[in-house]
Amino acid sequence: MATEVRVTLKKSPIGRKAYFAKVLKGLGLTRLQKTVTLQDTPEIRGMLRKVEHMVAIED
């Protein structure tokens, strides 16, 4: 069963390490308040754990 997770970018990657901006771009989050729907896979969950302080996650 393929579930989905909705993610919204709440904080800007400006002033943070470039790594965070790359992870956000990989998730498809390019602007503040942008919401994307992603497949709930272990790879996506790992990326979300790295930037959980910058995004809002809705299961």
N, C-alpha and C positions, 0 to 999 in steps of 0.2 A: 504494500500500500504506500503510494507516494504522497506524503503529506507536504504541506507548504508552510513557509514561515514568511511573515511580512516584516520588513526592516525599514526603519526611517532614520535618516541621518540627522542628528540633533546638534552635534558640535563639529566645528570646522577643523580640518587637519592642518591649517596654517599655524606655524610656530611649533609643530611637532616633528618628530623624525619622519623622514621621507617614507619609511616602511609603512606607516599608518595610511598615508595617502595611497600607496600602491595596493594595500589590502582593500581599502574602500573602493577604489576604481575596479578592482577585481570583482567586487560584489555588485557593481553597477551603480554605486552611490556617488554621484558627481556634483550634486548641489545640496545645500542645506534644505531640510524639510522634504527631500525627495524620498518617496516610498517605493520599494521594489518587492516583488513576491518571488521567493526563491524556493527551490526544492530543498527539503529537509534531509540533507545528507551529512555524514560525518565530516566531510571536507568543508562544507559550508559552515557547520557548527564550529569547527576549529578556527575558521576565519573570523566568525562572529565573536568568539572568545577573546581574540586579540584586540578587537576594537569595541568591546561591550561598553566601555565608558563613554563612547561617542555616539552610540546608536540606541534606538528604542526597538525592542524585539517583541513581536506579537506572534504567539504560536497559533 
